[in-house]
């Protein structure tokens, strides 16, 4: 073999070693991130859930008892009824997701 052949083989060997080291490092990093991802997602959903509940309480408080006529009108409004149903569906989805995440953790 010539010096060029040795240089080429040595270069390929060193590049392969560096790529292997980098790949192992990235796999370890991805594993660490994957371990904490469910916990982070759960925290984000808890924060979202709390803010939705706070906003609902705020809206309920702003609705005064003297507005009973308006309340009965909004209860009959199909747009509001549909929006309330969608919010309820989202809350149920969040609850299901929380249960699933709790099982994983």
C-alpha positions in Angstrom: 0.0 0.0 0.0 1.1 3.5 -0.7 1.2 6.4 1.7 -1.9 7.8 0.0 -3.8 4.6 0.8 -2.7 4.8 4.4 -3.8 8.4 4.7 -7.1 7.7 3.1 -7.8 4.7 5.4 -6.7 6.7 8.4 -8.9 9.6 7.4 -11.9 7.3 7.0 -11.3 5.6 10.3 -11.0 8.9 12.2 -14.1 10.4 10.5 -16.0 7.2 11.4 -14.9 7.4 15.0 -15.9 11.1 15.3 -19.3 10.4 13.7 -19.8 7.5 16.1 -19.0 9.7 19.1 -21.3 12.5 17.9 -24.1 10.0 17.2 -23.8 8.4 20.7 -23.8 11.8 22.2 -26.9 12.9 20.3 -28.7 9.6 21.3 -27.9 10.2 24.9 -29.2 13.7 24.7 -32.4 12.6 23.0 -32.9 9.9 25.7 -32.6 12.5 28.4 -35.0 14.8 26.7 -37.5 12.0 26.1 -37.4 11.1 29.8 -38.6 14.6 30.8 -41.0 15.3 28.0 -44.1 13.8 29.5 -43.5 15.8 32.7 -43.1 19.0 30.8 -46.2 18.3 28.7 -48.2 17.5 31.9 -47.0 20.8 33.5 -48.0 22.8 30.4 -51.5 21.2 30.3 -51.9 21.9 34.1 -51.0 25.5 33.5 -53.5 25.7 30.6 -56.2 24.0 32.6 -55.7 26.4 35.5 -55.8 29.5 33.3 -59.0 28.2 31.6 -60.6 27.7 35.0 -59.5 31.1 36.2 -60.9 32.7 33.0 -64.2 30.9 33.5 -64.5 32.0 37.1 -63.7 35.6 36.0 -66.4 35.4 33.3 -68.9 34.0 35.8 -68.1 36.7 38.3 -68.5 39.4 35.7 -72.0 38.1 34.9 -74.1 39.7 37.6 -77.2 38.1 39.1 -79.4 40.9 37.8 -78.7 39.8 34.2 -81.0 36.8 34.5 -82.8 37.8 31.4 -79.6 37.9 29.5 -78.5 34.6 30.9 -81.6 32.9 29.7 -81.0 34.5 26.2 -77.4 33.3 26.1 -78.5 29.8 27.2 -80.7 29.7 24.1 -78.1 31.2 21.7 -76.9 28.2 19.6 -73.4 29.8 19.1 -72.8 30.1 22.8 -74.2 26.7 23.4 -71.9 25.3 20.8 -68.8 27.1 22.2 -69.6 25.9 25.7 -69.9 22.3 24.4 -66.5 22.7 22.6 -64.9 23.9 25.8 -66.4 21.0 27.7 -65.0 18.6 25.1 -61.6 20.2 25.4 -61.7 19.9 29.2 -62.6 16.2 28.8 -59.7 15.7 26.4 -57.3 17.4 28.8 -58.5 15.2 31.6 -58.0 12.0 29.4 -54.5 13.2 28.5 -53.7 13.9 32.1 -54.8 10.4 33.1 -52.7 8.9 30.3 -49.6 11.0 31.3 -50.1 10.0 35.0 -50.0 6.4 33.9 -46.8 6.9 32.0 -45.1 8.7 34.9 
